[in-house]
Amino acid sequence: MNWILVCMSITEIEINVEKIETVFVMRIEGAISYFTYENFIEEVRKCNRKGGLIIDMEEVTTISSMGIGALKEISDMSYKSGNKIVFLNLAKNVKQTLQISGLNRIFNVAPNEELAMKMAMKGNKV
């Protein structure tokens, strides 16, 4: 199952999702901002209801304050669903944003895809 969501606005985001076993792998390209955060949250919600989720953020260019709020909401969503959300390939600016906001302490961040898959599969309710 593969799908692509593209939101066009002043700021753009492209979300590509594929399913591997019980884990969804979401690749984000662009900004998580005022213009894109609602679609980002909705796509995460769809995936997280059904299993673990790896969010590859290598191509994320910016995270605004609304993006930080979206990440906090995603953390709550993961806790409530019991399905893990794991971040992968954090760009330098994304790492800095998570550190400044204190969110780096509440998210699972994997150093590679193999470990991300193991982390996302562990504890899934599926």
C-alpha positions in Angstrom: 0.0 0.0 0.0 1.6 3.2 -1.2 0.2 6.7 -1.3 1.4 10.2 -1.8 0.0 13.4 -0.4 1.2 16.7 -1.8 0.0 20.0 -0.4 0.7 23.1 -2.4 0.7 26.5 -0.6 3.3 29.2 0.1 5.2 26.4 1.9 5.1 22.9 0.5 5.3 19.4 2.0 5.4 16.1 0.3 4.5 13.0 2.2 5.2 9.5 0.8 4.0 6.4 2.7 4.8 2.8 2.3 3.9 -0.2 4.5 6.4 -2.8 5.4 4.8 -5.6 7.5 3.0 -3.8 10.3 5.1 -0.7 10.1 4.4 2.4 8.0 7.4 4.3 6.7 6.6 8.0 6.0 9.1 10.1 4.1 8.7 13.9 4.5 10.1 16.5 2.1 9.6 20.2 2.7 8.5 22.2 5.7 6.3 21.3 8.7 4.7 24.8 9.1 1.5 26.7 9.5 0.5 25.8 5.9 1.3 22.0 6.2 1.0 20.8 9.8 -2.7 19.8 9.6 -2.1 17.5 6.7 1.0 16.2 8.3 -0.9 15.3 11.5 -3.7 13.7 9.6 -1.4 11.4 7.6 0.4 10.4 10.9 -2.9 9.7 12.5 -4.0 7.4 9.6 -0.8 5.4 9.9 -0.5 5.3 13.7 -4.0 3.9 14.1 -2.9 0.8 12.1 0.6 0.1 13.4 4.0 1.5 14.1 5.4 4.4 12.2 8.8 5.5 11.1 9.0 9.2 10.0 12.0 9.8 7.8 12.8 13.5 8.2 16.0 13.7 6.1 14.4 16.1 3.6 12.6 18.3 6.1 13.8 21.8 5.5 12.0 23.7 8.3 9.9 23.1 11.4 7.9 26.2 12.5 6.3 26.8 15.9 3.1 25.1 14.4 5.3 22.2 13.4 6.6 21.9 17.0 3.0 21.9 18.1 2.3 19.1 15.6 5.1 17.1 16.9 3.8 17.4 20.5 0.4 16.2 19.2 2.0 13.3 17.5 3.7 12.3 20.8 0.3 12.2 22.5 -1.1 10.3 19.6 1.6 7.6 19.9 1.1 7.3 23.6 -2.7 6.9 23.4 -2.6 4.4 20.5 0.2 2.3 22.0 1.9 2.2 18.6 5.4 3.5 18.4 6.5 6.5 16.3 10.2 6.5 15.5 12.1 9.4 13.8 14.8 8.6 11.4 17.4 10.7 9.5 16.9 14.0 11.3 18.5 16.8 9.4 20.8 19.1 11.5 18.2 21.9 11.7 15.5 19.5 12.8 17.8 18.1 15.5 18.4 21.6 16.7 14.7 22.5 16.7 13.9 19.3 18.8 16.7 20.1 21.2 15.7 23.7 21.7 12.0 22.8 22.2 12.9 19.9 24.6 11.1 17.4 22.3 14.3 15.4 21.8 13.7 13.7 25.2 10.2 12.4 24.4 10.7 11.0 20.9 12.3 7.7 19.8 15.1 8.6 17.3 16.8 5.7 15.5 20.4 6.0 14.0 19.5 3.7 11.1 16.6 2.0 9.3 17.1 -1.4 10.7 16.9 -0.2 14.3 14.0 2.1 13.4 12.1 -0.9 12.1 12.8 -2.9 15.3 11.8 0.0 17.5 8.6 0.7 15.5 7.5 -3.0 15.6 8.1 -3.4 19.4 4.9 -2.9 21.4 2.5 -2.4 18.5 -1.1 -3.2 19.3 -1.7 -4.6 15.7 
